[in-house]
Amino acid sequence: MPGTICLQGGAEFGDLCRPMDLDLLARADGGPVVVVPLAAAVGREAELAGRHGVEHFAGLGAVSAVVAPDARSDPGAAEAAFAIARLLVLPGGSPGRLLDALRHTGADRWLDGVLERGGVVMGASAGAMVLGAVTLRPGARPGFGPGLGLLPGLAVVPHASDDVDRLQTVRAMVGTAVVVGIPECAGIRIDPDGSWTGMGASASTAVDAAGPRRLEVGATWALP
């Protein structure tokens, strides 16, 4: 994987996220930043998610920050937006809605292209969930299904506390090698060499075959 992926636990674009997002922006050479709010409901919810992302990264000094057109209604313009992205941002919302939109429009392949060009992909909450091998699907009948697989063997639990028992239960249910629980305003950066670095306001937790481990902010690990 020549590019960089950042998994964030939610409450994205807040003040506590600024240091880790500045790091991502620097790795993306300042941008362009392209916000893709496909996890949000069409209409006001998506408009707000896109605007908040653009305002956040513009305030951090991005050379440019734009919202990608909706790939479901304007695929050509959306693909062109993905093509210029040095930092592609997938905000939170519904993981099922986001997966369906990416797959049914071919935008999942455009996302791969950002990484292949050495860019950065940031996913927050639902945006982080879909990047792994398995995506949890919360709701009245919670379950799970295949993710995009950019991070093989991984499942992400966003908005997480340090409830290790829950993470172990999720790992047993989904059968992935690793489950990571990421709190709000926290993140894990996965670099091209495969190393993981804790970011944001608090530590995350990983559970694998060796048991749970705490992923402290600023520390780097080599995980499966």
The 8 nearest C-alpha neighbors of each residue, nearest first, counted from 0:
[[1, 191, 2, 114, 115, 3, 192, 193],
 [2, 0, 191, 117, 115, 114, 3, 116],
 [1, 3, 117, 114, 118, 191, 0, 119],
 [2, 4, 119, 190, 191, 189, 120, 118],
 [5, 3, 120, 189, 119, 121, 188, 6],
 [6, 4, 188, 121, 187, 189, 122, 120],
 [5, 7, 127, 187, 122, 186, 123, 121],
 [8, 6, 186, 123, 185, 9, 122, 124],
 [7, 9, 157, 183, 181, 182, 124, 158],
 [8, 10, 183, 124, 11, 123, 7, 158],
 [11, 9, 183, 184, 13, 12, 8, 123],
 [10, 12, 9, 13, 184, 123, 16, 90],
 [13, 11, 55, 16, 52, 10, 14, 51],
 [14, 12, 16, 15, 11, 10, 17, 184],
 [13, 15, 16, 17, 12, 18, 184, 11],
 [16, 14, 13, 17, 184, 200, 199, 18],
 [17, 15, 14, 184, 13, 19, 18, 199],
 [16, 18, 20, 14, 15, 19, 21, 13],
 [19, 17, 21, 20, 16, 22, 199, 15],
 [20, 18, 22, 21, 199, 17, 16, 198],
 [19, 21, 23, 17, 22, 18, 24, 16],
 [20, 22, 24, 18, 19, 23, 17, 25],
 [23, 21, 19, 25, 20, 24, 26, 18],
 [24, 22, 20, 26, 25, 21, 27, 19],
 [23, 25, 27, 21, 29, 26, 22, 20],
 [24, 26, 28, 22, 27, 23, 29, 21],
 [27, 25, 23, 24, 28, 22, 119, 29],
 [26, 28, 24, 85, 25, 29, 30, 86],
 [29, 27, 25, 26, 30, 24, 85, 31],
 [28, 30, 61, 24, 27, 25, 62, 31],
 [31, 29, 32, 85, 27, 62, 61, 28],
 [30, 32, 63, 84, 85, 64, 62, 86],
 [33, 31, 64, 86, 30, 84, 87, 63],
 [32, 34, 87, 65, 84, 66, 64, 67],
 [35, 33, 66, 88, 67, 49, 87, 65],
 [34, 36, 89, 67, 37, 88, 66, 33],
 [37, 35, 38, 45, 39, 49, 90, 48],
 [36, 38, 97, 39, 35, 100, 45, 96],
 [39, 37, 97, 92, 93, 96, 36, 91],
 [40, 38, 45, 92, 37, 36, 44, 41],
 [41, 39, 44, 45, 42, 38, 37, 43],
 [40, 42, 45, 39, 44, 43, 37, 46],
 [43, 41, 45, 44, 46, 40, 39, 47],
 [42, 44, 46, 45, 47, 41, 40, 48],
 [45, 43, 47, 46, 40, 42, 39, 48],
 [44, 46, 39, 48, 47, 41, 43, 36],
 [45, 47, 43, 49, 44, 48, 50, 42],
 [48, 46, 50, 44, 49, 45, 51, 43],
 [49, 47, 45, 51, 50, 46, 36, 52],
 [48, 50, 46, 52, 47, 51, 66, 36],
 [49, 51, 47, 53, 52, 48, 46, 54],
 [52, 50, 54, 48, 53, 49, 47, 55],
 [53, 51, 55, 49, 50, 54, 48, 56],
 [52, 54, 50, 64, 55, 56, 51, 65],
 [55, 53, 57, 51, 52, 56, 58, 50],
 [56, 54, 52, 58, 53, 57, 12, 51],
 [55, 57, 59, 58, 53, 54, 61, 52],
 [58, 56, 61, 54, 60, 59, 55, 53],
 [57, 59, 55, 56, 60, 54, 61, 53],
 [58, 60, 56, 57, 61, 55, 21, 17],
 [61, 59, 57, 58, 62, 56, 29, 63],
 [60, 62, 29, 57, 63, 30, 56, 59],
 [61, 63, 30, 29, 31, 60, 64, 57],
 [64, 62, 31, 61, 32, 30, 65, 57],
 [63, 65, 32, 53, 33, 31, 57, 61],
 [66, 64, 33, 53, 34, 67, 32, 63],
 [65, 67, 34, 49, 33, 35, 68, 53],
 [66, 68, 35, 77, 80, 34, 33, 69],
 [67, 69, 77, 70, 76, 73, 66, 80],
 [68, 70, 71, 72, 73, 77, 67, 74],
 [71, 69, 74, 77, 73, 72, 68, 104],
 [72, 70, 69, 73, 74, 104, 100, 103],
 [71, 73, 70, 69, 74, 68, 77, 75],
 [74, 72, 70, 75, 76, 69, 71, 77],
 [75, 73, 70, 77, 76, 78, 71, 72],
 [76, 74, 78, 77, 73, 79, 70, 80],
 [75, 77, 79, 78, 74, 73, 68, 80],
 [78, 76, 68, 74, 80, 70, 79, 75],
 [77, 79, 81, 75, 80, 76, 74, 82],
 [78, 80, 82, 76, 77, 81, 75, 83],
 [81, 79, 77, 82, 78, 83, 67, 76],
 [80, 82, 78, 84, 79, 83, 109, 77],
 [81, 83, 79, 80, 84, 78, 113, 109],
 [84, 82, 80, 81, 85, 31, 79, 33],
 [85, 83, 81, 31, 86, 33, 82, 32],
 [84, 86, 118, 30, 27, 31, 119, 32],
 [87, 85, 119, 32, 84, 27, 120, 30],
 [86, 88, 120, 33, 84, 32, 34, 121],
 [87, 89, 34, 121, 35, 122, 120, 33],
 [88, 90, 122, 126, 35, 36, 121, 123],
 [91, 89, 123, 126, 36, 122, 88, 92],
 [92, 90, 125, 124, 123, 126, 38, 89],
 [91, 93, 38, 39, 125, 94, 90, 124],
 [92, 94, 38, 96, 95, 125, 97, 39],
 [95, 93, 125, 97, 96, 98, 38, 129],
 [94, 96, 98, 97, 93, 99, 136, 38],
 [97, 95, 93, 99, 38, 94, 98, 100],
 [98, 96, 38, 94, 100, 37, 95, 99],
 [99, 97, 95, 101, 100, 96, 102, 94],
 [98, 100, 96, 102, 97, 101, 103, 95],
 [99, 101, 97, 103, 98, 102, 104, 96],
 [102, 100, 106, 107, 98, 99, 104, 103],
 [101, 103, 105, 99, 104, 100, 107, 98],
 [102, 104, 100, 105, 99, 101, 106, 71],
 [103, 105, 106, 102, 101, 100, 71, 70],
 [106, 104, 102, 107, 108, 103, 101, 109],
 [105, 107, 101, 109, 108, 104, 110, 102],
 [106, 108, 101, 110, 105, 109, 102, 111],
 [109, 107, 111, 106, 110, 105, 112, 102],
 [110, 108, 106, 112, 111, 107, 81, 78],
 [109, 111, 107, 112, 113, 108, 106, 81],
 [112, 110, 108, 109, 114, 113, 115, 107],
 [111, 113, 115, 109, 110, 114, 116, 108],
 [114, 112, 118, 110, 116, 111, 115, 84],
 [115, 113, 2, 118, 117, 116, 112, 111],
 [114, 116, 112, 117, 113, 1, 2, 111],
 [117, 115, 114, 113, 118, 112, 2, 1],
 [118, 116, 2, 114, 1, 115, 113, 119],
 [117, 119, 85, 114, 2, 113, 116, 86],
 [120, 118, 86, 3, 2, 4, 85, 27],
 [121, 119, 87, 4, 86, 88, 3, 5],
 [122, 120, 5, 88, 4, 89, 6, 87],
 [121, 123, 126, 127, 89, 6, 88, 7],
 [122, 124, 7, 126, 127, 90, 9, 91],
 [123, 125, 9, 91, 8, 157, 127, 126],
 [126, 124, 94, 91, 128, 127, 92, 93],
 [125, 127, 122, 123, 89, 124, 91, 90],
 [128, 126, 122, 123, 6, 124, 125, 129],
 [127, 129, 125, 155, 134, 126, 130, 124],
 [128, 130, 146, 134, 127, 131, 126, 147],
 [131, 129, 147, 149, 127, 128, 148, 146],
 [132, 130, 150, 148, 153, 154, 146, 133],
 [131, 133, 148, 146, 151, 153, 152, 145],
 [134, 132, 145, 146, 154, 131, 144, 135],
 [135, 133, 146, 129, 128, 144, 143, 145],
 [134, 136, 143, 142, 137, 133, 144, 128],
 [135, 137, 142, 143, 141, 134, 95, 94],
 [138, 136, 141, 135, 142, 140, 139, 143],
 [137, 139, 141, 140, 136, 142, 93, 135],
 [138, 140, 141, 137, 142, 136, 143, 135],
 [141, 139, 138, 142, 137, 136, 143, 135],
 [142, 140, 137, 138, 136, 139, 143, 135],
 [143, 141, 136, 135, 140, 137, 144, 138],
 [142, 144, 135, 136, 134, 133, 173, 141],
 [143, 145, 134, 133, 146, 135, 142, 136],
 [146, 144, 133, 134, 132, 147, 143, 148],
 [147, 145, 133, 132, 134, 129, 148, 131],
 [146, 148, 130, 149, 129, 131, 132, 145],
 [149, 147, 132, 131, 150, 151, 146, 130],
 [148, 150, 130, 147, 131, 151, 132, 111],
 [149, 151, 131, 148, 153, 132, 130, 152],
 [152, 150, 132, 148, 153, 131, 149, 175],
 [151, 153, 176, 175, 132, 177, 150, 154],
 [152, 154, 177, 131, 132, 151, 175, 178],
 [153, 155, 178, 133, 131, 134, 132, 177],
 [156, 154, 128, 179, 178, 180, 157, 153],
 [155, 157, 180, 179, 159, 181, 154, 158],
 [158, 156, 8, 181, 159, 124, 180, 182],
 [159, 157, 182, 183, 8, 9, 181, 156],
 [160, 158, 182, 180, 157, 181, 156, 161],
 [159, 161, 162, 182, 158, 180, 181, 203],
 [160, 162, 163, 159, 204, 180, 203, 182],
 [163, 161, 160, 164, 165, 166, 159, 180],
 [162, 164, 166, 165, 161, 167, 211, 204],
 [165, 163, 167, 166, 162, 168, 169, 161],
 [166, 164, 168, 163, 167, 162, 169, 170],
 [165, 167, 169, 163, 168, 164, 170, 178],
 [168, 166, 170, 164, 169, 165, 163, 171],
 [169, 167, 165, 171, 166, 170, 164, 172],
 [168, 170, 172, 166, 167, 171, 173, 165],
 [171, 169, 167, 173, 172, 168, 174, 178],
 [170, 172, 168, 174, 169, 173, 167, 175],
 [171, 173, 169, 170, 174, 168, 175, 167],
 [174, 172, 170, 175, 171, 169, 143, 133],
 [173, 175, 171, 170, 172, 176, 169, 152],
 [176, 174, 152, 177, 173, 153, 170, 154],
 [175, 177, 152, 207, 153, 174, 208, 178],
 [178, 176, 207, 153, 175, 206, 152, 154],
 [179, 177, 154, 206, 205, 170, 153, 155],
 [180, 178, 205, 155, 204, 156, 181, 206],
 [179, 181, 156, 204, 159, 203, 157, 155],
 [180, 182, 8, 203, 157, 159, 158, 185],
 [183, 181, 159, 158, 8, 185, 160, 157],
 [182, 184, 9, 8, 158, 185, 10, 181],
 [185, 183, 16, 200, 10, 199, 15, 9],
 [186, 184, 199, 200, 183, 182, 201, 7],
 [185, 187, 7, 198, 6, 199, 197, 8],
 [186, 188, 197, 6, 196, 5, 198, 195],
 [189, 187, 5, 196, 195, 4, 190, 6],
 [190, 188, 195, 4, 194, 3, 193, 5],
 [189, 191, 3, 193, 192, 194, 188, 195],
 [190, 192, 1, 193, 0, 2, 3, 189],
 [193, 191, 190, 194, 0, 189, 1, 195],
 [194, 192, 191, 190, 189, 195, 221, 222],
 [195, 193, 221, 190, 192, 189, 220, 219],
 [194, 196, 189, 220, 219, 188, 221, 187],
 [197, 195, 219, 188, 187, 218, 217, 198],
 [198, 196, 216, 187, 217, 215, 218, 214],
 [199, 197, 186, 216, 187, 185, 19, 217],
 [200, 198, 185, 19, 186, 184, 201, 16],
 [199, 201, 185, 184, 15, 198, 202, 16],
 [202, 200, 185, 199, 216, 203, 182, 215],
 [203, 201, 215, 214, 216, 213, 197, 204],
 [202, 204, 181, 214, 180, 213, 182, 215],
 [205, 203, 213, 180, 214, 179, 212, 181],
 [206, 204, 179, 212, 211, 178, 180, 213],
 [207, 205, 211, 178, 210, 177, 179, 212],
 [206, 208, 177, 210, 209, 176, 211, 205],
 [209, 207, 210, 176, 206, 177, 211, 170],
 [210, 208, 207, 211, 206, 212, 177, 205],
 [209, 211, 207, 206, 208, 212, 205, 167],
 [212, 210, 206, 205, 207, 204, 213, 163],
 [211, 213, 205, 204, 206, 214, 210, 207],
 [212, 214, 204, 215, 203, 205, 202, 211],
 [215, 213, 203, 202, 204, 197, 212, 216],
 [214, 216, 202, 218, 197, 213, 217, 203],
 [217, 215, 197, 198, 202, 218, 201, 214],
 [216, 218, 197, 198, 196, 215, 219, 214],
 [217, 219, 215, 216, 196, 197, 220, 214],
 [218, 220, 196, 195, 194, 217, 197, 221],
 [221, 219, 195, 194, 222, 196, 218, 214],
 [220, 222, 194, 195, 193, 223, 219, 196],
 [221, 223, 220, 195, 194, 193, 177, 207],
 [222, 221, 177, 176, 152, 193, 153, 207]]
